[in-house]
Amino acid sequence: MKSFDKLIKLVFIVMLFSPFISYYTFGVFRKENSTFYFQIIFNLFAIIYIITNFDTLKIEKYLIPFILYLLYIIIWNFYNGNFEKKGFFNASIRDPLATVFILLLISNLNFNEDFIKKSIKIFKTTIIISALVIFVQLINNNFLNPSEIYKLDLRDMQTVYTQRRYSIFGFIDLNEIGFSFIPIVALCISYLQRNKESLWVYLMLAGFTAIFTNTRYIMISYIIITFIIIVQNQNKLTATVKFSLMLFGGAIFFMVILSILNFDVTNWFYERLFSEGSIKNTTRYAALENFLIFFPNAVLFGTGVHLTVEIELASRFSGSSQIHVGYLAHLISYGIIGSIFLFTGWLLFLKKLYLNAKHTRFWGAFFAFSIFLFSNTTLVSYSFYSYGLIFAFVFDKYFVDQAKLNPQNN
């Protein structure tokens, strides 16, 4: 079955070109994005792998809550009529099923150094292209802009200070720049630092991309992953000095770029970063208010749907389309029971990545998944089936395997 393993790894490498694949499948041909097709392919691979390797199949403990969550969602889909309305493989089933299968595959495969080096080369190229594209989008907002396809409300996107930008990732998903690009950067800088290679150019280009997305959680996520430089370095004092110099150099770099673009920082600050003026005016504050109203009506099992008519109307009244905090939205949708399954899976997985990072001294995967968990304080996404996050788990598996083979190097 070595040839089958090679085929799976080849498709993993192809997955790294998701932004360009989605541009054609979704942007040009108006079909599904690349994630949909990769889910089908890897689900098929996983089924074949399970059948052919059943006797030696390894099921990690953190997978158990995810499997229970999948069963819970399947039961709800029978009860709420989703199967009749949307088919058996609707999105609420497809994402958790694909997540279990991809994690099962990764935990049972072995990735070699050549695979990792190829991935890093593609990461570097992706970071460079992402910065170049977002620079062009600053000048020409229509360049690779998927807003029309998603039928977005453009009323809050009228100026250079408020326009959301997605670089090359928008045709996969509007949050893909947070769930794939940021994890890719985390993996890249963690790998380069661990191998004592230069990382500053990629860090600066990634920062440029993150800031000019005009998306606050991505800016904060970028700041969080830069702390890899300190956490991963055994000499914390040296790392802190380097980090401070990086911040100083980065500030100069961005001031030069902003002056070239005639970008008014003050306008940007008030129009985008603090456009609400007060936390009470934010959709996240409104999400808490709506949560306190609707959660008591469905504490144990939830409503079984993402949005009820009442919740949608209440959310729109407060200026949003939903309960705009992932944890709160999930508690309402699937109650304490469903949330225990999902949140326990997330926490067990985070714990595993943390313990692995301490052992291998590779912190990229832990930070990448931490960003996903952080993002759900400001948006709603229960699925971490994004190619950047998937590769975080691949890299974690590689370094754990290497640590077992070469314990003296850790």
Secondary structure, 3 states (H helix, E strand, C coil): CHHHHHHHHHHHHHHCCHHHHHHHHHHHCCCCCHHHHHHHHHHHHHHHHHHHCHHHCCCCCCHHHHHHHHHHHHHHHHHHCHHHHHCCCCHHHHHHHHHHHHHHHHHHCCCCHHHHHHHHHHHHHHHHHHHHHHHHHHHCCCCCCCHHHHCCCHHHCCCCCCCCCCCCCCCCCCCHHHHHHHHHHHHHHHHHHHCCCCCHHHHHHHHHHHHCCCCHHHHHHHHHHHCHHHHCCCCHHHHHHHHHHHHHHHHHHHHHHHHHCCCCHHHHHHHHHCCCCCHHHCHHHHHHHHHHHHHHHCCCCCCCCCCCHHHHHHHHHCCCCCCCCHHHHHHHHHHHHHHHHHHHHHHHHHHHHHHHHHHHCCCHHHHHHHHHHHHCCCCCCCCCCCHHHHHHHHHHHHHHHHHHHCHHHC
